[in-house]
Amino acid sequence: MSGEAKTKGQWSTALSSRSFRNQFFLTLLVFAAVMMHNFHYLRVWQAREGVQINDVLLNQLPPHDFSLEIFLVEYFTILMIVIITVQHPERFVTGLQMFALLVLFRTMCIYFSPLEPPKDMIRLDDPFAAFFLHSKDTFVTKDLFFSGHISALSLLMLVCVNKYVKAWALVATIVVGALILWQHVHYSLDVVFAPFAAFICYKVILFIHRESRYGIEIQSQKQSS
């Protein structure tokens, strides 16, 4: 059986479970709502005055534009892990739930910690952010605590089921984190805290699943087949 046929079979089995279908479609709705909420308020909060931090580490790094390198490493890693994870329906759905929680957590952190961009920051040119986040009149630079790029890569590393790709994601997280700091896009604390934020959201969703009946129908079907 080819990989594509196997994936279709796994999704067909998963979608035959009413509990999975409910979780899947509800997850998609919540995910879309959280992302729209995040994009809207980050643009609104760009007008707020914030605090600028004297970051000792950034003071030692002359800013340099690594936008292209960050984009290539980040989105290559995301694409690779999504392709792998979509082959496992339950893992894919829980991953979306974790990411939605992470985005909500980040939105709250940004609201409660208004910051000005680091001194000598070079804007990060990200085509996806340009399409979804930035507007004609507003270029968002105050979405600082904590780093969205690093938290996303950290969460992907936790979600990924392939140990070799997981190792790559770890390397990508370290590399992108270093380049983001070198470009002065974030403060050191933004980057350092991001993996912990991802881990918290990862564990919270796993805890909810352990304490609920989600997945029991699918598991019973697998055992009976």
FILUMBA-214928 format. One record per residue (C-alpha): residue number from 0; residue in one letter; x, y, z. Coordinates in Angstrom, 3 decimals. Layout:
<nodes>
<node><resi>NUM</resi><resn>A</resn><xx>X</xx><yy>Y</yy><zz>Z</zz></node>
...
</nodes>
This chain:
<nodes>
<node><resi>0</resi><resn>M</resn><xx>0.000</xx><yy>0.000</yy><zz>0.000</zz></node>
<node><resi>1</resi><resn>S</resn><xx>1.377</xx><yy>3.402</yy><zz>-0.988</zz></node>
<node><resi>2</resi><resn>G</resn><xx>1.877</xx><yy>6.164</yy><zz>1.559</zz></node>
<node><resi>3</resi><resn>E</resn><xx>-0.929</xx><yy>8.231</yy><zz>0.055</zz></node>
<node><resi>4</resi><resn>A</resn><xx>-3.365</xx><yy>5.304</yy><zz>0.127</zz></node>
<node><resi>5</resi><resn>K</resn><xx>-2.379</xx><yy>4.512</yy><zz>3.722</zz></node>
<node><resi>6</resi><resn>T</resn><xx>-2.973</xx><yy>8.115</yy><zz>4.770</zz></node>
<node><resi>7</resi><resn>K</resn><xx>-6.386</xx><yy>8.159</yy><zz>3.092</zz></node>
<node><resi>8</resi><resn>G</resn><xx>-7.266</xx><yy>4.919</yy><zz>4.867</zz></node>
<node><resi>9</resi><resn>Q</resn><xx>-6.240</xx><yy>6.319</yy><zz>8.238</zz></node>
<node><resi>10</resi><resn>W</resn><xx>-8.304</xx><yy>9.465</yy><zz>7.698</zz></node>
<node><resi>11</resi><resn>S</resn><xx>-11.264</xx><yy>7.415</yy><zz>6.525</zz></node>
<node><resi>12</resi><resn>T</resn><xx>-11.076</xx><yy>5.322</yy><zz>9.702</zz></node>
<node><resi>13</resi><resn>A</resn><xx>-10.658</xx><yy>8.383</yy><zz>11.896</zz></node>
<node><resi>14</resi><resn>L</resn><xx>-13.562</xx><yy>10.264</yy><zz>10.303</zz></node>
<node><resi>15</resi><resn>S</resn><xx>-15.815</xx><yy>7.264</yy><zz>10.793</zz></node>
<node><resi>16</resi><resn>S</resn><xx>-15.617</xx><yy>8.058</yy><zz>14.512</zz></node>
<node><resi>17</resi><resn>R</resn><xx>-18.215</xx><yy>10.620</yy><zz>15.559</zz></node>
<node><resi>18</resi><resn>S</resn><xx>-16.065</xx><yy>11.879</yy><zz>18.438</zz></node>
<node><resi>19</resi><resn>F</resn><xx>-13.133</xx><yy>12.447</yy><zz>16.064</zz></node>
<node><resi>20</resi><resn>R</resn><xx>-15.326</xx><yy>14.228</yy><zz>13.507</zz></node>
<node><resi>21</resi><resn>N</resn><xx>-16.709</xx><yy>16.532</yy><zz>16.188</zz></node>
<node><resi>22</resi><resn>Q</resn><xx>-13.246</xx><yy>17.313</yy><zz>17.518</zz></node>
<node><resi>23</resi><resn>F</resn><xx>-11.802</xx><yy>17.797</yy><zz>14.037</zz></node>
<node><resi>24</resi><resn>F</resn><xx>-14.371</xx><yy>20.313</yy><zz>12.783</zz></node>
<node><resi>25</resi><resn>L</resn><xx>-14.572</xx><yy>22.124</yy><zz>16.125</zz></node>
<node><resi>26</resi><resn>T</resn><xx>-10.777</xx><yy>22.340</yy><zz>16.158</zz></node>
<node><resi>27</resi><resn>L</resn><xx>-10.738</xx><yy>23.896</yy><zz>12.689</zz></node>
<node><resi>28</resi><resn>L</resn><xx>-13.313</xx><yy>26.505</yy><zz>13.730</zz></node>
<node><resi>29</resi><resn>V</resn><xx>-11.508</xx><yy>27.381</yy><zz>16.961</zz></node>
<node><resi>30</resi><resn>F</resn><xx>-8.149</xx><yy>27.476</yy><zz>15.172</zz></node>
<node><resi>31</resi><resn>A</resn><xx>-9.464</xx><yy>29.916</yy><zz>12.552</zz></node>
<node><resi>32</resi><resn>A</resn><xx>-11.135</xx><yy>32.097</yy><zz>15.205</zz></node>
<node><resi>33</resi><resn>V</resn><xx>-7.988</xx><yy>32.261</yy><zz>17.353</zz></node>
<node><resi>34</resi><resn>M</resn><xx>-5.801</xx><yy>33.178</yy><zz>14.379</zz></node>
<node><resi>35</resi><resn>M</resn><xx>-8.187</xx><yy>35.931</yy><zz>13.229</zz></node>
<node><resi>36</resi><resn>H</resn><xx>-8.402</xx><yy>37.267</yy><zz>16.794</zz></node>
<node><resi>37</resi><resn>N</resn><xx>-4.597</xx><yy>37.282</yy><zz>17.027</zz></node>
<node><resi>38</resi><resn>F</resn><xx>-4.058</xx><yy>39.085</yy><zz>13.711</zz></node>
<node><resi>39</resi><resn>H</resn><xx>-6.668</xx><yy>41.716</yy><zz>14.535</zz></node>
<node><resi>40</resi><resn>Y</resn><xx>-5.401</xx><yy>42.638</yy><zz>17.981</zz></node>
<node><resi>41</resi><resn>L</resn><xx>-1.717</xx><yy>42.621</yy><zz>17.063</zz></node>
<node><resi>42</resi><resn>R</resn><xx>-2.481</xx><yy>45.307</yy><zz>14.492</zz></node>
<node><resi>43</resi><resn>V</resn><xx>-4.517</xx><yy>47.274</yy><zz>17.055</zz></node>
<node><resi>44</resi><resn>W</resn><xx>-1.842</xx><yy>47.002</yy><zz>19.759</zz></node>
<node><resi>45</resi><resn>Q</resn><xx>0.858</xx><yy>48.237</yy><zz>17.395</zz></node>
<node><resi>46</resi><resn>A</resn><xx>-0.274</xx><yy>51.769</yy><zz>18.293</zz></node>
<node><resi>47</resi><resn>R</resn><xx>0.380</xx><yy>51.254</yy><zz>22.027</zz></node>
<node><resi>48</resi><resn>E</resn><xx>3.414</xx><yy>52.687</yy><zz>23.719</zz></node>
<node><resi>49</resi><resn>G</resn><xx>5.654</xx><yy>50.101</yy><zz>25.271</zz></node>
<node><resi>50</resi><resn>V</resn><xx>8.902</xx><yy>49.640</yy><zz>27.169</zz></node>
<node><resi>51</resi><resn>Q</resn><xx>12.224</xx><yy>49.214</yy><zz>25.434</zz></node>
<node><resi>52</resi><resn>I</resn><xx>14.576</xx><yy>46.777</yy><zz>27.144</zz></node>
<node><resi>53</resi><resn>N</resn><xx>18.328</xx><yy>47.185</yy><zz>27.360</zz></node>
<node><resi>54</resi><resn>D</resn><xx>19.267</xx><yy>43.695</yy><zz>26.189</zz></node>
<node><resi>55</resi><resn>V</resn><xx>22.886</xx><yy>42.886</yy><zz>27.025</zz></node>
<node><resi>56</resi><resn>L</resn><xx>23.110</xx><yy>40.107</yy><zz>24.434</zz></node>
<node><resi>57</resi><resn>L</resn><xx>21.675</xx><yy>42.169</yy><zz>21.587</zz></node>
<node><resi>58</resi><resn>N</resn><xx>24.100</xx><yy>44.956</yy><zz>22.438</zz></node>
<node><resi>59</resi><resn>Q</resn><xx>26.922</xx><yy>42.611</yy><zz>21.459</zz></node>
<node><resi>60</resi><resn>L</resn><xx>25.377</xx><yy>41.710</yy><zz>18.078</zz></node>
<node><resi>61</resi><resn>P</resn><xx>25.537</xx><yy>44.207</yy><zz>15.206</zz></node>
<node><resi>62</resi><resn>P</resn><xx>22.136</xx><yy>43.816</yy><zz>13.476</zz></node>
<node><resi>63</resi><resn>H</resn><xx>22.075</xx><yy>42.026</yy><zz>10.142</zz></node>
<node><resi>64</resi><resn>D</resn><xx>19.188</xx><yy>41.087</yy><zz>7.838</zz></node>
<node><resi>65</resi><resn>F</resn><xx>18.637</xx><yy>37.310</yy><zz>7.808</zz></node>
<node><resi>66</resi><resn>S</resn><xx>15.009</xx><yy>37.442</yy><zz>6.606</zz></node>
<node><resi>67</resi><resn>L</resn><xx>15.551</xx><yy>35.060</yy><zz>3.694</zz></node>
<node><resi>68</resi><resn>E</resn><xx>17.465</xx><yy>32.501</yy><zz>5.755</zz></node>
<node><resi>69</resi><resn>I</resn><xx>14.876</xx><yy>32.595</yy><zz>8.541</zz></node>
<node><resi>70</resi><resn>F</resn><xx>12.027</xx><yy>32.205</yy><zz>6.064</zz></node>
<node><resi>71</resi><resn>L</resn><xx>13.611</xx><yy>29.237</yy><zz>4.262</zz></node>
<node><resi>72</resi><resn>V</resn><xx>14.545</xx><yy>27.304</yy><zz>7.405</zz></node>
<node><resi>73</resi><resn>E</resn><xx>11.278</xx><yy>28.054</yy><zz>9.216</zz></node>
<node><resi>74</resi><resn>Y</resn><xx>8.831</xx><yy>27.183</yy><zz>6.463</zz></node>
<node><resi>75</resi><resn>F</resn><xx>10.782</xx><yy>24.225</yy><zz>5.117</zz></node>
<node><resi>76</resi><resn>T</resn><xx>10.606</xx><yy>22.740</yy><zz>8.618</zz></node>
<node><resi>77</resi><resn>I</resn><xx>6.906</xx><yy>23.551</yy><zz>8.973</zz></node>
<node><resi>78</resi><resn>L</resn><xx>6.063</xx><yy>22.017</yy><zz>5.591</zz></node>
<node><resi>79</resi><resn>M</resn><xx>8.064</xx><yy>18.872</yy><zz>6.281</zz></node>
<node><resi>80</resi><resn>I</resn><xx>6.488</xx><yy>18.257</yy><zz>9.688</zz></node>
<node><resi>81</resi><resn>V</resn><xx>2.946</xx><yy>19.005</yy><zz>8.474</zz></node>
<node><resi>82</resi><resn>I</resn><xx>3.379</xx><yy>16.473</yy><zz>5.644</zz></node>
<node><resi>83</resi><resn>I</resn><xx>4.529</xx><yy>13.844</yy><zz>8.133</zz></node>
<node><resi>84</resi><resn>T</resn><xx>1.987</xx><yy>14.643</yy><zz>10.838</zz></node>
<node><resi>85</resi><resn>V</resn><xx>-1.035</xx><yy>14.719</yy><zz>8.522</zz></node>
<node><resi>86</resi><resn>Q</resn><xx>-0.464</xx><yy>10.988</yy><zz>8.019</zz></node>
<node><resi>87</resi><resn>H</resn><xx>-1.534</xx><yy>10.535</yy><zz>11.662</zz></node>
<node><resi>88</resi><resn>P</resn><xx>-5.041</xx><yy>12.045</yy><zz>12.010</zz></node>
<node><resi>89</resi><resn>E</resn><xx>-5.226</xx><yy>12.063</yy><zz>15.802</zz></node>
<node><resi>90</resi><resn>R</resn><xx>-1.767</xx><yy>13.591</yy><zz>16.106</zz></node>
<node><resi>91</resi><resn>F</resn><xx>-2.594</xx><yy>16.174</yy><zz>13.474</zz></node>
<node><resi>92</resi><resn>V</resn><xx>-5.768</xx><yy>17.306</yy><zz>15.239</zz></node>
<node><resi>93</resi><resn>T</resn><xx>-4.121</xx><yy>17.480</yy><zz>18.655</zz></node>
<node><resi>94</resi><resn>G</resn><xx>-1.290</xx><yy>19.438</yy><zz>17.021</zz></node>
<node><resi>95</resi><resn>L</resn><xx>-3.788</xx><yy>21.996</yy><zz>15.699</zz></node>
<node><resi>96</resi><resn>Q</resn><xx>-5.306</xx><yy>22.258</yy><zz>19.166</zz></node>
<node><resi>97</resi><resn>M</resn><xx>-1.870</xx><yy>22.807</yy><zz>20.694</zz></node>
<node><resi>98</resi><resn>F</resn><xx>-1.057</xx><yy>25.483</yy><zz>18.140</zz></node>
<node><resi>99</resi><resn>A</resn><xx>-4.384</xx><yy>27.269</yy><zz>18.725</zz></node>
<node><resi>100</resi><resn>L</resn><xx>-3.708</xx><yy>27.289</yy><zz>22.466</zz></node>
<node><resi>101</resi><resn>L</resn><xx>-0.176</xx><yy>28.539</yy><zz>21.840</zz></node>
<node><resi>102</resi><resn>V</resn><xx>-1.420</xx><yy>31.432</yy><zz>19.690</zz></node>
<node><resi>103</resi><resn>L</resn><xx>-4.036</xx><yy>32.340</yy><zz>22.312</zz></node>
<node><resi>104</resi><resn>F</resn><xx>-1.401</xx><yy>32.206</yy><zz>25.061</zz></node>
<node><resi>105</resi><resn>R</resn><xx>0.945</xx><yy>34.391</yy><zz>23.010</zz></node>
<node><resi>106</resi><resn>T</resn><xx>-1.813</xx><yy>36.920</yy><zz>22.301</zz></node>
<node><resi>107</resi><resn>M</resn><xx>-2.481</xx><yy>37.235</yy><zz>26.033</zz></node>
<node><resi>108</resi><resn>C</resn><xx>1.231</xx><yy>37.586</yy><zz>26.841</zz></node>
<node><resi>109</resi><resn>I</resn><xx>1.630</xx><yy>40.356</yy><zz>24.262</zz></node>
<node><resi>110</resi><resn>Y</resn><xx>-1.382</xx><yy>42.173</yy><zz>25.714</zz></node>
<node><resi>111</resi><resn>F</resn><xx>0.014</xx><yy>42.077</yy><zz>29.263</zz></node>
<node><resi>112</resi><resn>S</resn><xx>3.601</xx><yy>42.964</yy><zz>28.267</zz></node>
<node><resi>113</resi><resn>P</resn><xx>3.601</xx><yy>45.974</yy><zz>25.907</zz></node>
<node><resi>114</resi><resn>L</resn><xx>7.132</xx><yy>46.368</yy><zz>24.543</zz></node>
<node><resi>115</resi><resn>E</resn><xx>8.874</xx><yy>48.553</yy><zz>22.027</zz></node>
<node><resi>116</resi><resn>P</resn><xx>10.993</xx><yy>46.774</yy><zz>19.394</zz></node>
<node><resi>117</resi><resn>P</resn><xx>14.697</xx><yy>46.296</yy><zz>20.180</zz></node>
<node><resi>118</resi><resn>K</resn><xx>17.066</xx><yy>49.076</yy><zz>19.302</zz></node>
<node><resi>119</resi><resn>D</resn><xx>18.316</xx><yy>48.892</yy><zz>15.691</zz></node>
<node><resi>120</resi><resn>M</resn><xx>15.749</xx><yy>46.226</yy><zz>14.827</zz></node>
<node><resi>121</resi><resn>I</resn><xx>15.735</xx><yy>45.187</yy><zz>11.171</zz></node>
<node><resi>122</resi><resn>R</resn><xx>12.226</xx><yy>44.306</yy><zz>10.034</zz></node>
<node><resi>123</resi><resn>L</resn><xx>11.682</xx><yy>40.627</yy><zz>9.343</zz></node>
<node><resi>124</resi><resn>D</resn><xx>10.324</xx><yy>40.232</yy><zz>5.819</zz></node>
<node><resi>125</resi><resn>D</resn><xx>8.003</xx><yy>37.236</yy><zz>6.030</zz></node>
<node><resi>126</resi><resn>P</resn><xx>5.642</xx><yy>36.795</yy><zz>3.038</zz></node>
<node><resi>127</resi><resn>F</resn><xx>3.073</xx><yy>34.915</yy><zz>5.121</zz></node>
<node><resi>128</resi><resn>A</resn><xx>3.065</xx><yy>37.555</yy><zz>7.852</zz></node>
<node><resi>129</resi><resn>A</resn><xx>2.832</xx><yy>40.216</yy><zz>5.153</zz></node>
<node><resi>130</resi><resn>F</resn><xx>-0.285</xx><yy>38.530</yy><zz>3.767</zz></node>
<node><resi>131</resi><resn>F</resn><xx>-2.089</xx><yy>37.627</yy><zz>7.003</zz></node>
<node><resi>132</resi><resn>L</resn><xx>-0.755</xx><yy>40.015</yy><zz>9.666</zz></node>
<node><resi>133</resi><resn>H</resn><xx>0.549</xx><yy>43.258</yy><zz>8.249</zz></node>
<node><resi>134</resi><resn>S</resn><xx>-1.778</xx><yy>45.709</yy><zz>6.559</zz></node>
<node><resi>135</resi><resn>K</resn><xx>-1.279</xx><yy>48.530</yy><zz>4.098</zz></node>
<node><resi>136</resi><resn>D</resn><xx>-0.990</xx><yy>51.033</yy><zz>6.933</zz></node>
<node><resi>137</resi><resn>T</resn><xx>0.470</xx><yy>48.876</yy><zz>9.727</zz></node>
<node><resi>138</resi><resn>F</resn><xx>3.638</xx><yy>46.800</yy><zz>9.907</zz></node>
<node><resi>139</resi><resn>V</resn><xx>3.470</xx><yy>44.853</yy><zz>13.168</zz></node>
<node><resi>140</resi><resn>T</resn><xx>6.724</xx><yy>44.937</yy><zz>15.145</zz></node>
<node><resi>141</resi><resn>K</resn><xx>5.486</xx><yy>44.922</yy><zz>18.750</zz></node>
<node><resi>142</resi><resn>D</resn><xx>4.380</xx><yy>41.267</yy><zz>18.866</zz></node>
<node><resi>143</resi><resn>L</resn><xx>7.412</xx><yy>40.531</yy><zz>20.996</zz></node>
<node><resi>144</resi><resn>F</resn><xx>6.856</xx><yy>38.449</yy><zz>24.122</zz></node>
<node><resi>145</resi><resn>F</resn><xx>7.151</xx><yy>35.686</yy><zz>23.191</zz></node>
<node><resi>146</resi><resn>S</resn><xx>8.594</xx><yy>34.775</yy><zz>19.765</zz></node>
<node><resi>147</resi><resn>G</resn><xx>6.026</xx><yy>33.256</yy><zz>17.441</zz></node>
<node><resi>148</resi><resn>H</resn><xx>8.654</xx><yy>31.757</yy><zz>15.139</zz></node>
<node><resi>149</resi><resn>I</resn><xx>10.532</xx><yy>29.970</yy><zz>17.912</zz></node>
<node><resi>150</resi><resn>S</resn><xx>7.441</xx><yy>28.791</yy><zz>19.783</zz></node>
<node><resi>151</resi><resn>A</resn><xx>5.990</xx><yy>27.384</yy><zz>16.539</zz></node>
<node><resi>152</resi><resn>L</resn><xx>9.182</xx><yy>25.485</yy><zz>15.713</zz></node>
<node><resi>153</resi><resn>S</resn><xx>9.420</xx><yy>24.194</yy><zz>19.287</zz></node>
<node><resi>154</resi><resn>L</resn><xx>5.850</xx><yy>22.932</yy><zz>19.199</zz></node>
<node><resi>155</resi><resn>L</resn><xx>6.398</xx><yy>21.275</yy><zz>15.822</zz></node>
<node><resi>156</resi><resn>M</resn><xx>9.419</xx><yy>19.497</yy><zz>17.251</zz></node>
<node><resi>157</resi><resn>L</resn><xx>7.283</xx><yy>18.139</yy><zz>20.094</zz></node>
<node><resi>158</resi><resn>V</resn><xx>4.434</xx><yy>17.092</yy><zz>17.804</zz></node>
<node><resi>159</resi><resn>C</resn><xx>6.579</xx><yy>15.405</yy><zz>15.133</zz></node>
<node><resi>160</resi><resn>V</resn><xx>6.620</xx><yy>11.604</yy><zz>15.240</zz></node>
<node><resi>161</resi><resn>N</resn><xx>9.741</xx><yy>11.081</yy><zz>13.106</zz></node>
<node><resi>162</resi><resn>K</resn><xx>12.880</xx><yy>11.160</yy><zz>15.271</zz></node>
<node><resi>163</resi><resn>Y</resn><xx>15.138</xx><yy>12.358</yy><zz>12.438</zz></node>
<node><resi>164</resi><resn>V</resn><xx>12.835</xx><yy>15.213</yy><zz>11.485</zz></node>
<node><resi>165</resi><resn>K</resn><xx>12.405</xx><yy>15.994</yy><zz>15.177</zz></node>
<node><resi>166</resi><resn>A</resn><xx>16.199</xx><yy>16.342</yy><zz>15.423</zz></node>
<node><resi>167</resi><resn>W</resn><xx>16.168</xx><yy>18.634</yy><zz>12.386</zz></node>
<node><resi>168</resi><resn>A</resn><xx>13.436</xx><yy>20.740</yy><zz>14.010</zz></node>
<node><resi>169</resi><resn>L</resn><xx>15.628</xx><yy>21.132</yy><zz>17.099</zz></node>
<node><resi>170</resi><resn>V</resn><xx>18.525</xx><yy>22.359</yy><zz>14.968</zz></node>
<node><resi>171</resi><resn>A</resn><xx>16.182</xx><yy>24.662</yy><zz>13.014</zz></node>
<node><resi>172</resi><resn>T</resn><xx>14.838</xx><yy>26.131</yy><zz>16.263</zz></node>
<node><resi>173</resi><resn>I</resn><xx>18.337</xx><yy>26.938</yy><zz>17.504</zz></node>
<node><resi>174</resi><resn>V</resn><xx>19.438</xx><yy>28.385</yy><zz>14.150</zz></node>
<node><resi>175</resi><resn>V</resn><xx>16.328</xx><yy>30.532</yy><zz>13.661</zz></node>
<node><resi>176</resi><resn>G</resn><xx>16.519</xx><yy>31.705</yy><zz>17.270</zz></node>
<node><resi>177</resi><resn>A</resn><xx>20.115</xx><yy>32.840</yy><zz>16.778</zz></node>
<node><resi>178</resi><resn>L</resn><xx>19.314</xx><yy>34.614</yy><zz>13.507</zz></node>
<node><resi>179</resi><resn>I</resn><xx>16.262</xx><yy>36.367</yy><zz>14.979</zz></node>
<node><resi>180</resi><resn>L</resn><xx>18.381</xx><yy>37.712</yy><zz>17.814</zz></node>
<node><resi>181</resi><resn>W</resn><xx>21.143</xx><yy>38.741</yy><zz>15.421</zz></node>
<node><resi>182</resi><resn>Q</resn><xx>18.574</xx><yy>40.651</yy><zz>13.377</zz></node>
<node><resi>183</resi><resn>H</resn><xx>17.265</xx><yy>42.277</yy><zz>16.586</zz></node>
<node><resi>184</resi><resn>V</resn><xx>13.712</xx><yy>41.161</yy><zz>15.797</zz></node>
<node><resi>185</resi><resn>H</resn><xx>13.164</xx><yy>39.985</yy><zz>19.393</zz></node>
<node><resi>186</resi><resn>Y</resn><xx>14.684</xx><yy>40.388</yy><zz>22.815</zz></node>
<node><resi>187</resi><resn>S</resn><xx>16.600</xx><yy>37.478</yy><zz>24.332</zz></node>
<node><resi>188</resi><resn>L</resn><xx>13.789</xx><yy>36.746</yy><zz>26.785</zz></node>
<node><resi>189</resi><resn>D</resn><xx>11.264</xx><yy>36.487</yy><zz>23.923</zz></node>
<node><resi>190</resi><resn>V</resn><xx>13.315</xx><yy>33.731</yy><zz>22.304</zz></node>
<node><resi>191</resi><resn>V</resn><xx>14.325</xx><yy>31.909</yy><zz>25.504</zz></node>
<node><resi>192</resi><resn>F</resn><xx>10.770</xx><yy>31.741</yy><zz>26.868</zz></node>
<node><resi>193</resi><resn>A</resn><xx>9.184</xx><yy>30.589</yy><zz>23.583</zz></node>
<node><resi>194</resi><resn>P</resn><xx>10.110</xx><yy>26.856</yy><zz>23.880</zz></node>
<node><resi>195</resi><resn>F</resn><xx>8.735</xx><yy>26.782</yy><zz>27.433</zz></node>
<node><resi>196</resi><resn>A</resn><xx>5.470</xx><yy>28.301</yy><zz>26.211</zz></node>
<node><resi>197</resi><resn>A</resn><xx>5.249</xx><yy>25.625</yy><zz>23.505</zz></node>
<node><resi>198</resi><resn>F</resn><xx>5.942</xx><yy>22.875</yy><zz>26.049</zz></node>
<node><resi>199</resi><resn>I</resn><xx>3.235</xx><yy>24.185</yy><zz>28.389</zz></node>
<node><resi>200</resi><resn>C</resn><xx>0.611</xx><yy>24.209</yy><zz>25.611</zz></node>
<node><resi>201</resi><resn>Y</resn><xx>1.737</xx><yy>20.759</yy><zz>24.460</zz></node>
<node><resi>202</resi><resn>K</resn><xx>1.327</xx><yy>19.323</yy><zz>27.948</zz></node>
<node><resi>203</resi><resn>V</resn><xx>-2.006</xx><yy>21.049</yy><zz>28.609</zz></node>
<node><resi>204</resi><resn>I</resn><xx>-3.628</xx><yy>19.539</yy><zz>25.504</zz></node>
<node><resi>205</resi><resn>L</resn><xx>-2.174</xx><yy>16.101</yy><zz>26.247</zz></node>
<node><resi>206</resi><resn>F</resn><xx>-3.570</xx><yy>16.328</yy><zz>29.782</zz></node>
<node><resi>207</resi><resn>I</resn><xx>-7.024</xx><yy>17.255</yy><zz>28.471</zz></node>
<node><resi>208</resi><resn>H</resn><xx>-6.967</xx><yy>14.295</yy><zz>26.112</zz></node>
<node><resi>209</resi><resn>R</resn><xx>-5.880</xx><yy>11.888</yy><zz>28.827</zz></node>
<node><resi>210</resi><resn>E</resn><xx>-8.736</xx><yy>13.082</yy><zz>31.030</zz></node>
<node><resi>211</resi><resn>S</resn><xx>-11.366</xx><yy>12.843</yy><zz>28.285</zz></node>
<node><resi>212</resi><resn>R</resn><xx>-12.835</xx><yy>10.045</yy><zz>26.195</zz></node>
<node><resi>213</resi><resn>Y</resn><xx>-11.472</xx><yy>11.501</yy><zz>22.958</zz></node>
<node><resi>214</resi><resn>G</resn><xx>-9.944</xx><yy>8.850</yy><zz>20.724</zz></node>
<node><resi>215</resi><resn>I</resn><xx>-11.500</xx><yy>5.843</yy><zz>22.485</zz></node>
<node><resi>216</resi><resn>E</resn><xx>-13.799</xx><yy>5.102</yy><zz>19.546</zz></node>
<node><resi>217</resi><resn>I</resn><xx>-10.898</xx><yy>5.209</yy><zz>17.095</zz></node>
<node><resi>218</resi><resn>Q</resn><xx>-8.709</xx><yy>3.082</yy><zz>19.330</zz></node>
<node><resi>219</resi><resn>S</resn><xx>-11.436</xx><yy>0.468</yy><zz>19.752</zz></node>
<node><resi>220</resi><resn>Q</resn><xx>-11.937</xx><yy>0.360</yy><zz>15.991</zz></node>
<node><resi>221</resi><resn>K</resn><xx>-8.220</xx><yy>-0.199</yy><zz>15.437</zz></node>
<node><resi>222</resi><resn>Q</resn><xx>-8.168</xx><yy>-3.033</yy><zz>17.967</zz></node>
<node><resi>223</resi><resn>S</resn><xx>-11.191</xx><yy>-4.727</yy><zz>16.434</zz></node>
<node><resi>224</resi><resn>S</resn><xx>-9.866</xx><yy>-4.472</yy><zz>12.850</zz></node>
</nodes>
